[in-house]
Amino acid sequence: MLANYGYNDGSGDFFITIDTDKCMECEDKPCVAACPVEILESFTDDYDDHVVGVVEKHRNKIRYSCAPCKHASEERNIACQKACPFEAIKHSW
């Protein structure tokens, strides 16, 4: 299942998408530690699967919270994506 966190407005789409099926395969969740602004959290979802998601307080401000990583977005290589061994994280901005 794809979990989308973020929003769209007049200036564009600002989402982090996490493929929870791939995320379940990862035990260590290195993406959480790799995020320089700590917007990711590890939790147990409604199906008792251990997955990663965006912290509630950052969901409506992804554009600003992820600003430190935007310089790397041209290469599609932001810190959380690089740390994810299963390529479960994508972003749009």
N, C-alpha and C positions, 0 to 999 in steps of 0.2 A: 504494500500500500504506500502511496506517496502522501506525505504530510507536508502541506504548504504553510509557511509562516511568513507573514508580511502583509503588504497592501499594494494597491495601485492608486495613483492620483493623477492629476493633470500633467505632472512632470515625468511620469513613467511607472514601470512595474518594479517593485522592490521586494523580492521573495527569496527565501531560502527554502529549498525543497529537500526533504530527507526521505529516502527510500527505506522505510522501516523493515521491509523484508531483508534487505542487505544488511541493515544496521543490526539486526538481531544476531547475525553471524559473528559479530565482533564482540569479544569479551572485554577488552580493555577500554574501549571508547576513547582513543587518543585525541579525537577531534575536540572533546570537551576541554582538555588541558591545553590544546594548541591555540584556542581562541584567545587573542590578546585582550579582548574586552569582556570575556566571560558571559557571552550571551547564550551559550549552549549548556544544557543540563541533561543528565542521564536520569531516567525514571522508568518505572514499570507502568506500561499502558493498560488499557481496559481489558486486554487479552492476556495479561500476565507476562508480556514480553518485555525484556529490558532493552529500551531504545533511547535515542537522543532526540531532544526537541529544543525549541527556542524558549528561553525564560519569558514568562508572561509579560513582564514590564518592558521587554524589548520588541515584542511582536509588532507594535504599531509605530515603531521608530527604527526599523531595520536599516533604512537609508542612512540614518545618522549613527547608529550603533556600529555599523559595519564600515564606517568611513575610514578607519585606519587600514583596512584591507583592500579598499577599492583600487589603490594604485596597482595592485597585482591582478585585478579582475580582467585586464586585457588578455592575460595569458590563461585565464580561467584557472588560476592557481592560488586561491586564497588559502590562508593557514589551515582552516578546518578541512578544506578539500584535500590538501596535501597530506594531512595526517590520517585521513580515512583510507584504510587499506582495501575497502570494498567499493570505493567510489560511490558511496551512498548519498553524498551531499552535492547539490547543485545550487546555483544562485542566478538571479536575474536582476540586473540593474545596469 
